[in-house]
Amino acid sequence: MDAATGQSEVIGSDKPVTVTVGDNVILPCHLEPPFNVRTLTVEWTHDREYVHIWRHEKDYLTDQDENFRGRTSLFHEEMIRGNISLKLTNVTELDAGSYTCFVPKLQSQVRRGFINLTVGEYS
């Protein structure tokens, strides 16, 4: 494991992310200081349901909540720089709420980042 994993922390967003129904959104999450997380597990959850999992250097969507099927992706090329942001497409009102990005094997006090998504009606 990379020595940097001991000092890096998972950073979410202290401000809510706002999106309109039907649009796409990026839920920001990264490691600071940045390092390559491609070999680590990354878990995204919403209300304790799995939204997206990265495991063994690939997307692992077997346990993904059916409400998110086909609508989530990570920025694979950015993971080498510690970017574990989630792209969510075709947002619905059910997507509103609190999201957690979690790196279980990170040797740090801060292994989780939190993002609050607010979903509005069509404008």
Summary of the structure (lengths in Angstrom):
residues: 123
radius of gyration: 14.0
end to end distance: 47.0
largest distance: 47.4
contacts: 367
relative contact order: 0.33
helix: 13%
strand: 40%
